[in-house]
Structure formats: C-alpha cells, structure tokens
Amino acid sequence: MQRLTREETFSSGRKTGDSPGAGPGEREGRRPGEGADAGSRSAATVLTIDAPRRRIDAILAGRPGDAPGASPPPRQDAGCPLEEAVSGAEITTAGGSFFCAAGAWGMAHCHGGRRLGDLPPLDMASAAILANDAALAGLDPARGVFLDTETTGLAGGAGTVAFLIGLGWFEGARFVVKQLFLRDFAEERAALLFLEELLADRQFLVTFNGKAFDANLLAVRFVMNRLADPLAGLPHLDLLHPARRLLRRRLDNVRLGTLEGALLGLEREGDIPGWEIPQRYFQWLRHRDGRLVADIFAHNRLDVLSMPFLAARMTELIDGRRADDAPSPPAGDLLAAARLCIHRGETARAEGILRDLRRRSDPAAAWQATALLSLIHKRAGAWTQAVALWREMLGPDRPPDGDALFPLLELAKWSEHRRRDCRTALELAYRAQALLPSQGAEAEDLQRRIARLKRRLAGGDGGRQENDESSGG
C-alpha cells in the first residue's frame, strides 16, 4: 500500500505544477498590540498576544498524525506568506483578485498502486449506469471535471462559504489541478467568475458527495453573488452513491479515505482531519500565516487526484475492462455491480458479469451468480433457462455452503403455477420446509403454500389457480 505524506504532495505540485502567473506580495496580518511599548503592556495584553501564537504553534506541531515530539516550524512575527507555504499566485478577474494554486501530473504519476497512464478513458456508458443518468452516456470522457471544496462548515446554507475550490481534469498527457482560494471572503466573487471560465468547456461533473453538498453549496454562493450557476446544467456523477451500492457489503464505511485504501492501495499520512479545516481557515483569516492552510491545499489536492482513480475502478466493475496484469476485483464487488445493473434495467450487462462469475473457481461466488442469473431469466419469461439453473443448484456439485432453499422454493412455484403439477410442488415445498426454522415470515409463507397445495390435491383440482398468487410465483 502506498503511503503518501503531505510533503510528497507539495513537492509533486511544485515540480510539475503550472504557475498561474506572478503575483504581488501577500498582505500581512497585524496582531493586536504589535507596535505598542512592551514596557507599558499589561499582563492581560501579553496574554492576548501570546495565546494565539501558542495556538498556531500547537496546531502546526501537535496535530494528530505528526511525528511525536516534532518541533514546530520557526515562527515569523509577520507570519509565513502564503506564496512561501503554497506554490501559486494571484489571479485577477472582473470581480477582483484571489489566490490560485496550480499543478500538473504526468502519466507516470503513481497514486496508490496505479499510474495515471494506466487509467483507460472513462467508459461513459458505465458512468451513466453508476449515476443513473443516461445523459452521461454520449459525452466525451476527456471533457469531465473533478471537483471538491473545502468550506467554513458542514451545515450548508447561506452562511457557509467554499473558501477553497479544487478542480481537476485531463489535458493531453497530464492531469491538471487548480485550487481557487479566498484569502478573504471579499474575494469570493472573483473566484466564482474564474470558476465559471474554467467550466465553460466542461461537459460533465464528477464529485464525491457533491450532489448533497458541494454542488448545492456552490449554487447558493453563485446566487448570493448574483451570478448564474455554471454547474446547474452539467450531468453529475457523484461517486458516493454507487460506492454505497457496490462496496457497503465488504467495507465498514464508504468514506473517501476508506475507499482509497480498499480500492487504490493508498494510505494518507499526516493528512489534516476534516473537522479541523474550518478552524484552520479562521485562524488564517486572523493571523495570515500560510502554514495554517498549506495542509488544507494538500488535503484538497489528494481528494481531487483520487476521484479519477475511483471513477475508473467503479466503471471497470460495470464494463469488465481492466489491464491484463490487473488483479480481478473481489467477487462480492462484481455481484454488487450485477445487482446495480439489474436495478438500473441493464440486464444484458448484468448477465455478462454473472456468466463471468460462474466460470470462477470460487464456488460460493458462482452459486450466488447462478441464483441472480436465474432470476433474470425468470423475469424475462425464459423458463427453460431458469429451471435448468435451479436444477443445477440442487445437483451434486453444490458447494458445502450452498443454500438449497432458494432453488427448492423456485422450483415449487414453477411446478405449481407453470406445470400445474401440485404433487411435485408439494414434495419440493416439504423439502424446503425442512431447511427453515419453524418461526418467521418465510416459514409462514411456506406453510400457507403447503396448505394450499394440500387443498388442491384433496379436492382433485390440482390445476386450478387461486387468486392469492400470480402465475409466476
């Protein structure tokens, strides 16, 4: 597993980064009491000055993830200028100025266990299935934009500001990242106007939890600045939602960091925790020390860089494409992908995934794939194929943990309603009953089925349909 430190992300950005242009020196923040006669200050004033300084040094030296006992960086009375802590420069638009950091990563860049050059163009048909948005299917994969924001809080609403907007996209043989930073709240309109320019030629948006948070927050900020929202018309792939469907069965959670470790083999070291980010920004506003926000830039940059890799991994579960030397995804992920395709009405894709799983050496995965495939045939009315699979599931090659209950119940329904063979249906129902506990909804349903079959056989009317079930089950 690759361990990536914040220092490595900064050095990568500086070595390959695009400079957005030379900028003037950063404003210096004044601390209360600076310039006053030291001999005339009261003890309370000294505490007022020293307490923020100690808090800055404590944050820089003692944040969780730093090496124990590490010494804080030397403090400068005027604070560390932003341009010294973060590689970037000032950008000026019709709405004013703001700070922009830029970087570019070549195809040899390794993120976790995979290089940028190993990523195939995003399969847009698979992306459309993941997003449940058919509009994505016909778009150019090279014209997507990956977006992540850092904000003054998580509550949303008019009082929450996106003070750092990170954007990434593929540009030829490199992946470009730009980060728009508000040195003051007054710079928001300038940054939003520049964001509008950057999005002008983009066809779709990729985020992680962006539908619930980032896109909605930016929409509010555009409204507050009396600007049209350029994100409003873009088809949107929010990776969090398909991650829940595809991976929640094997992962404790689907947080971004968890997905990076499980899917990409990436472990962040020294990364700033999300809860600390708003606090750091407010400290920046008071003290103008660039070291306070440098880790926020690194955190946001990693978020943006991870998204194309995660999007590739998820679409590969749907379309089945992967490099010859790439390991096969876990069977559970492929089963989840098949279920998602069935839910989206993409049964042909689901059948392809399931047939591939049936050829696997893992008997348990093949068993589950056979059950799902049989249900696809059943819903399509392909009874010959469905029955053949149910009988196969009852054969001698059934895995030790293969549950015979499912094929027994399905064959009992088919025997009763399709073949009108109540005697065989009853025999199958009895075999299924022996596998069930005596209590529970499923057991009660089966008891009602057995009672109905007995009545039909006793009345000599084994072929008549009753009204409590459809002919399919």
C-alpha positions in Angstrom: 0.0 0.0 0.0 1.4 3.4 -0.9 1.7 5.8 2.0 1.5 9.4 0.8 2.6 12.3 3.0 1.6 15.9 2.7 5.2 16.8 1.9 5.2 14.5 -1.2 2.0 16.1 -2.5 3.6 19.6 -2.2 6.8 18.5 -3.9 4.8 16.9 -6.7 2.9 20.0 -7.3 5.9 22.2 -7.4 8.0 20.0 -9.7 5.3 19.6 -12.3 3.0 22.5 -11.5 1.8 25.1 -13.9 2.3 28.6 -12.4 -0.9 30.7 -12.9 1.3 33.8 -13.1 3.4 36.0 -10.9 1.6 37.8 -8.2 2.2 40.6 -5.7 3.3 40.0 -2.2 0.7 38.8 0.3 -1.0 41.1 2.8 0.5 40.8 6.2 -1.9 40.5 9.2 -1.3 42.6 12.3 -1.7 41.1 15.7 -3.4 43.0 18.5 -0.9 45.0 20.4 2.0 44.9 17.8 4.0 48.2 17.8 3.0 49.1 21.3 5.6 49.8 24.0 6.4 46.5 25.6 7.1 48.0 28.9 3.6 49.6 29.2 1.6 46.5 28.2 -0.5 44.9 30.9 -0.3 41.2 31.7 -3.8 40.8 30.1 -2.5 42.3 26.9 0.5 40.0 26.9 -1.8 37.0 27.3 -3.9 38.3 24.4 -0.9 38.4 22.1 0.8 35.2 23.2 -2.3 32.9 23.3 -2.9 33.0 19.5 0.8 32.5 18.9 0.8 29.4 21.1 -2.3 28.1 19.4 -0.7 28.4 15.9 2.4 26.6 17.1 0.4 24.0 18.8 -1.6 23.4 15.6 1.4 23.2 13.4 3.4 21.0 15.8 0.9 18.9 17.6 -1.8 18.0 15.0 -2.6 14.3 15.1 -0.5 12.4 12.5 2.7 14.4 13.0 5.7 12.7 14.5 5.7 12.7 18.3 7.9 15.4 19.8 8.4 17.2 16.4 9.4 20.8 16.8 7.2 23.5 15.4 8.5 25.4 12.4 10.2 28.7 13.3 7.6 31.4 13.8 7.9 34.6 11.9 6.4 37.7 13.6 4.6 38.7 10.4 3.5 35.2 9.6 4.7 32.9 6.8 3.5 34.4 3.5 1.0 32.3 1.6 3.2 32.1 -1.5 6.0 30.6 0.6 3.8 27.9 2.0 1.8 27.1 -1.1 3.0 27.2 -4.7 0.7 29.6 -6.5 -0.1 33.3 -7.4 -2.7 35.9 -7.5 -5.4 35.8 -10.3 -7.4 38.9 -11.2 -10.9 38.8 -12.8 -13.6 41.3 -13.3 -14.7 40.7 -9.7 -11.3 41.3 -8.2 -8.4 39.1 -7.1 -7.9 35.8 -5.4 -5.1 33.2 -4.9 -4.8 30.2 -7.2 -2.5 27.2 -6.8 -1.9 25.0 -9.9 -0.2 21.7 -10.6 0.0 19.1 -13.3 0.8 15.4 -13.0 2.2 13.3 -15.9 1.1 9.9 -16.9 3.9 8.3 -14.8 2.5 9.7 -11.6 1.6 6.9 -9.2 -1.5 7.3 -7.0 -1.7 4.3 -4.7 -0.9 1.2 -6.7 -1.7 2.6 -10.1 -0.3 5.2 -12.6 -2.3 7.9 -14.2 -1.2 6.4 -17.6 -2.8 3.1 -16.6 -6.3 4.6 -16.5 -8.4 4.0 -19.6 -10.7 6.7 -20.8 -13.7 6.7 -18.6 -16.4 4.4 -20.0 -19.3 6.8 -20.2 -22.0 4.2 -20.7 -20.9 2.6 -17.4 -20.7 6.1 -15.8 -24.3 6.6 -16.8 -25.3 3.4 -15.0 -23.4 4.4 -11.9 -25.0 7.9 -11.9 -28.4 6.7 -13.1 -28.2 9.5 -15.7 -28.5 8.5 -19.3 -27.2 11.9 -20.4 -23.7 10.9 -19.4 -23.6 8.0 -21.9 -22.8 10.1 -25.0 -20.3 12.6 -23.6 -16.6 12.9 -24.2 -14.7 11.4 -21.3 -11.9 13.9 -21.8 -14.2 16.8 -21.0 -15.2 16.0 -17.5 -14.1 17.9 -14.4 -13.5 16.5 -10.9 -14.5 18.9 -8.2 -14.0 19.1 -4.4 -14.5 22.0 -2.0 -13.2 22.9 1.5 -15.7 25.0 3.4 -16.2 27.1 6.6 -18.6 24.4 7.9 -20.7 21.4 7.1 -24.1 22.8 7.8 -24.6 24.4 4.3 -26.9 27.3 3.8 -26.2 30.9 3.1 -23.7 31.3 5.9 -21.3 28.6 4.7 -18.6 29.6 2.2 -16.4 27.4 0.0 -13.1 29.1 0.7 -11.1 26.5 -1.4 -12.4 25.1 -4.7 -10.3 22.3 -6.2 -10.8 21.3 -9.8 -9.0 18.6 -11.9 -9.2 17.5 -15.5 -7.2 15.6 -18.1 -5.3 17.8 -20.5 -3.4 15.8 -23.1 -0.9 13.6 -21.4 -1.3 15.1 -17.9 -3.8 15.7 -15.2 -4.2 19.3 -14.2 -5.4 20.6 -10.8 -6.3 24.2 -10.0 -7.2 25.3 -6.5 -9.1 28.6 -6.1 -8.5 30.1 -2.6 -10.2 33.0 -0.9 -7.7 35.0 1.1 -10.7 37.0 2.4 -14.4 36.5 2.0 -14.5 39.6 -0.3 -12.6 37.6 -2.9 -15.5 35.1 -3.5 -17.0 36.8 -6.5 -13.6 36.9 -8.3 -13.0 33.2 -7.6 -16.6 32.3 -8.8 -16.1 34.2 -12.0 -12.9 32.3 -12.7 -14.6 29.1 -11.8 -17.2 29.9 -14.4 -14.5 30.4 -17.0 -12.9 27.0 -16.2 -16.2 25.2 -16.5 -17.1 26.8 -19.8 -15.9 23.8 -22.0 -16.6 21.0 -19.5 -19.4 18.6 -20.3 -19.9 16.7 -17.0 -19.1 16.9 -13.3 -17.6 14.2 -11.0 -17.6 14.7 -7.2 -17.6 12.7 -4.0 -20.8 13.6 -2.1 -21.2 16.6 -4.4 -24.9 16.2 -5.0 -25.7 16.6 -1.4 -23.0 19.2 -0.5 -20.5 20.7 -2.9 -22.8 21.5 -5.9 -25.6 22.7 -3.7 -23.3 24.9 -1.7 -21.7 26.5 -4.8 -25.2 27.0 -6.3 -26.1 29.1 -3.2 -22.8 31.1 -3.5 -23.5 31.9 -7.1 -27.0 33.1 -6.2 -25.6 35.2 -3.3 -23.2 36.8 -5.8 -25.9 37.3 -8.4 -24.2 35.0 -10.9 -25.6 32.2 -13.0 -24.7 28.7 -11.7 -22.5 27.0 -14.4 -22.8 23.6 -12.6 -26.6 23.6 -12.9 -26.8 22.1 -16.4 -23.9 19.6 -16.1 -24.7 15.8 -15.8 -23.3 14.8 -12.5 -21.6 11.6 -11.4 -21.5 11.6 -7.6 -19.1 8.7 -6.7 -20.5 8.3 -3.1 -23.9 6.9 -4.2 -22.6 4.0 -6.4 -19.9 3.3 -3.8 -22.6 2.6 -1.3 -24.3 0.2 -3.7 -21.1 -1.5 -4.8 -19.0 -1.7 -1.6 -21.0 -1.4 1.5 -21.2 -5.2 1.9 -17.5 -5.6 2.4 -16.4 -2.3 3.9 -17.1 -0.8 7.3 -17.9 2.5 5.6 -17.6 4.3 2.3 -15.7 7.4 3.4 -13.2 8.6 0.8 -10.2 7.6 2.9 -11.6 4.1 3.3 -12.2 3.7 -0.5 -8.7 5.0 -1.2 -7.2 2.2 1.0 -9.5 -0.6 -0.3 -9.6 0.3 -4.0 -6.4 2.2 -4.7 -4.0 0.9 -2.1 -3.4 4.5 -0.9 -2.9 5.5 2.8 -2.6 9.1 3.7 0.0 10.0 6.3 -0.2 13.3 8.2 -3.4 14.3 6.5 -5.4 17.1 8.2 -8.7 15.8 9.6 -11.8 17.3 8.0 -13.1 18.7 11.3 -10.0 20.8 11.7 -10.2 22.5 8.3 -12.8 25.3 9.1 -10.8 26.1 12.3 -7.6 26.4 10.4 -9.2 28.8 7.8 -10.5 31.1 10.5 -7.0 31.1 12.1 -5.6 32.1 8.7 -8.1 35.0 8.5 -6.8 36.3 11.8 -3.1 35.6 11.5 -2.3 35.4 7.8 0.2 32.5 8.4 0.4 30.4 5.2 1.4 27.4 7.2 -2.1 27.2 8.6 -3.6 26.5 5.2 -0.8 24.6 3.5 -2.2 21.2 4.7 -5.7 22.2 3.5 -4.3 22.6 0.0 -2.6 19.2 0.2 -5.7 17.5 1.5 -7.9 19.0 -1.2 -5.4 18.1 -3.9 -5.4 14.5 -2.8 -9.2 14.4 -2.8 -9.2 15.7 -6.4 -6.5 13.3 -7.5 -8.3 10.3 -6.0 -11.5 10.8 -7.9 -10.4 9.8 -11.5 -8.9 6.6 -10.0 -12.0 5.8 -8.0 -14.2 6.5 -11.1 -12.1 4.2 -13.2 -12.3 1.4 -10.6 -16.1 1.6 -10.3 -16.7 1.8 -14.0 -14.5 -1.2 -14.5 -16.8 -3.2 -12.3 -19.6 -2.5 -14.7 -17.9 -2.8 -18.1 -15.4 -5.5 -17.1 -12.4 -3.8 -18.7 -9.1 -4.0 -16.9 -5.4 -4.4 -17.8 -4.1 -7.9 -18.4 -1.9 -7.8 -15.4 -4.5 -6.2 -13.1 -6.0 -8.4 -10.4 -9.6 -9.4 -10.7 -11.9 -7.4 -8.5 -13.4 -9.2 -5.4 -16.3 -11.4 -6.3 -18.6 -9.5 -3.9 -17.9 -6.3 -5.7 -18.8 -7.9 -9.1 -22.0 -9.4 -7.6 -22.9 -5.9 -6.3 -22.2 -4.5 -9.8 -24.6 -7.1 -11.3 -27.3 -6.2 -8.8 -26.9 -2.5 -9.6 -27.2 -3.2 -13.4 -30.4 -5.3 -12.7 -31.7 -2.4 -10.6 -31.0 0.0 -13.5 -32.6 -2.2 -16.1 -29.2 -3.1 -17.7 -29.8 -6.9 -17.7 -27.5 -7.6 -20.6 -24.6 -6.1 -18.7 -25.6 -8.0 -15.5 -25.8 -11.3 -17.4 -22.2 -10.7 -18.7 -20.9 -10.1 -15.2 -22.7 -13.1 -13.8 -21.6 -15.5 -16.5 -18.0 -14.5 -15.9 -18.5 -15.1 -12.2 -20.0 -18.6 -12.9 -16.7 -19.5 -14.6 -14.7 -18.5 -11.5 -13.1 -21.1 -9.2 -14.8 -19.7 -6.2 -17.9 -21.9 -5.7 -19.7 -19.5 -3.3 -19.5 -16.7 -5.8 -20.5 -18.9 -8.7 -23.5 -20.1 -6.6 -24.7 -16.5 -5.9 -24.2 -15.6 -9.6 -26.3 -18.6 -10.7 -29.1 -17.5 -8.4 -29.1 -13.9 -9.7 -28.9 -15.1 -13.3 -31.8 -17.5 -12.8 -33.9 -14.6 -11.6 -33.1 -12.6 -14.7 -34.3 -15.5 -16.8 -37.4 -15.8 -14.7 -38.4 -12.2 -15.0 -37.8 -12.4 -18.8 -40.1 -15.5 -19.0 -37.2 -17.7 -20.1 -38.4 -20.6 -18.0 -36.3 -23.3 -19.7 -33.0 -21.5 -18.8 -34.3 -20.6 -15.3 -35.3 -24.1 -14.4 -32.1 -25.6 -15.7 -30.2 -23.3 -13.3 -32.4 -24.2 -10.4 -31.9 -27.9 -11.0 -28.1 -27.3 -11.4 -28.1 -25.6 -8.0 -29.6 -28.8 -6.4 -27.1 -31.1 -8.1 -24.1 -32.9 -6.6 -21.7 -30.1 -7.3 -23.4 -27.8 -4.9 -20.8 -26.1 -2.7 -20.9 -27.0 1.0 -22.4 -23.7 2.0 -24.8 -23.6 -1.0 -28.3 -23.0 0.3 -30.8 -25.4 -1.3 -33.7 -23.4 0.0 -33.7 -20.9 -2.9 -33.9 -23.4 -5.8 -36.4 -25.6 -3.9 -38.8 -22.7 -3.5 -38.4 -21.5 -7.0 -39.0 -25.0 -8.4 -42.0 -25.4 -6.2 -43.5 -22.2 -7.5 -42.8 -23.2 -11.1 -44.2 -26.7 -10.6 -47.4 -25.3 -9.2 -48.1 -22.4 -11.4 -46.4 -23.2 -14.7 -46.6 -27.0 -14.9 -49.8 -27.3 -12.8 -48.1 -30.2 -11.0 -49.2 -29.8 -7.4 -47.9 -33.1 -6.3 -44.3 -32.3 -7.3 -44.7 -28.8 -5.9 -45.8 -30.2 -2.5 -42.8 -32.5 -2.4 -40.5 -29.6 -3.1 -42.2 -27.5 -0.5 -41.8 -30.1 2.2 -38.0 -30.3 1.3 -37.8 -26.6 1.7 -39.7 -26.6 5.0 -37.1 -29.0 6.5 -34.4 -26.3 5.9 -36.4 -23.5 7.5 -36.9 -22.6 11.2 -40.4 -23.1 12.4 -40.9 -19.4 13.0 -40.6 -16.4 10.8 -42.3 -14.7 7.8 -40.7 -17.1 5.3 -41.8 -20.1 7.2 -45.3 -18.8 7.5 -45.5 -18.2 3.7 -44.3 -21.7 3.1 -46.9 -23.1 5.5 -49.6 -21.3 3.6 -48.2 -22.7 0.3 -48.3 -26.2 1.7 -51.8 -25.9 3.0 -53.0 -24.6 -0.4 -51.3 -27.4 -2.3 -52.9 -30.0 0.1 -56.4 -28.5 -0.5 -55.9 -28.7 -4.3 -54.8 -32.2 -4.1 -57.6 -33.2 -1.8 -60.2 -31.6 -4.0 -58.8 -33.2 -7.1 -58.3 -29.8 -8.7 -54.6 -29.6 -8.9 -54.6 -27.4 -12.0 -56.8 -24.5 -10.8 -55.2 -21.2 -10.0 -56.2 -19.5 -6.8 -56.3 -15.7 -6.5 -53.6 -15.2 -3.9 -50.6 -15.5 -6.2 -49.8 -14.7 -9.8 -48.9 -17.4 -12.3 -45.2 -16.5 -11.9 -44.8 -17.4 -8.2 
